[in-house]
Each structure stands twice: as C-alpha cells, then as structure tokens.
C-alpha cells in the first residue's frame, strides 16, 4: 500500500490541479512499481505561507519581496 504525502503552500492550488497531481502520482507508481491504483493513497497538505520557509525567511515574506534578515 503506497502512501505519498505531498505538501504545497496554500496559495491558490485548485481542486483540478490537486486531482491531476493525485492521478499523476498514482499512474507513476503503477508504471514504475506495479502498484495498484486502488491500493495507492495520496494526501495533499496545504501549508500556510507563514508556516513554510526557505532561504532563512518565511515564504510569505519572500513572496512579498521583504528584505532578507541580517
């Protein structure tokens, strides 16, 4: 039973895009590993921009063009 957890920032990912992600990952696991779609679980977690960071900054600040902290 494959389980895949996908995390994305919560900023406009549509229902259609999520459906396409789930279908694509399910198809890929079937093609590469021979996994049955009915046994494949995909979970998409949407994370608030203030709860995700990289390059030493909050994603919300980076996207707003805030200067990098010293």
Residue pairs with C-beta under 8 A, 6 or more apart in sequence:
1 39
1 40
1 41
2 29
2 33
2 35
2 39
2 40
2 41
3 41
3 42
3 43
4 25
4 29
4 40
4 41
4 42
4 43
5 43
5 45
6 21
6 25
6 42
6 43
6 44
6 45
7 44
7 45
7 46
7 47
8 44
8 45
8 46
8 47
9 46
9 47
9 48
9 49
9 52
9 59
10 46
10 47
10 48
10 49
11 49
11 63
13 44
13 46
18 44
21 42
21 44
22 42
22 44
25 40
25 42
26 37
26 40
26 42
27 37
29 35
29 40
30 36
30 37
30 40
49 58
49 59
49 60
49 63
50 58
50 59
50 60
52 58
52 59
53 59
54 62
55 62
55 68
56 68
56 69
57 66
57 68
57 69
